[in-house]
Amino acid sequence: MSSTLVLIALMLSLSIAVVFPELQYSKTNKKVSNEYQLMVDKQRKGFVILGLIAIFSFFTALQTLSVTIFSLHLVVDVIFGIYAYTAFQVRSSTIQRTKFSYLDEFSDDDQNVEYLKQAV
């Protein structure tokens, strides 16, 4: 019984770690490039694959009481954490770069307007 509760808690924590940033991303970014969307789709596939491996290895380790499989599970958890951290860092830096380039376009227009105001 307790192994089932631990498995449910694990699935819930993995879901929270991935789903909340995904929801925040989908709310804030309506206009994205195809390259960026392709990168996000690949990252989501990676989350699903690593998450399923982690859940399966944890469930198997609890059912068989295997230390080796549980050690494999811990390694997969570490890889999942590093992958998630790196993926979200790449996304945030890409979004920031896009916003800064968007602001740079407006600053050129503002400079032109200021130049015209001074000329008149």
Long-range contacts (C-beta under 8 A, 24 or more apart in sequence): 3-59, 3-62, 3-63, 6-58, 6-62, 7-55, 7-58, 7-59, 7-62, 10-54, 10-55, 10-58, 11-55, 14-51, 14-54, 14-55, 14-80, 17-84, 18-47, 18-51, 18-84, 21-88, 25-91, 29-95, 36-94, 36-98, 39-90, 39-91, 39-94, 40-91, 43-87, 43-91, 46-83, 46-87, 47-80, 47-83, 47-84, 47-87, 50-76, 50-79, 50-80, 50-83, 51-80, 54-80
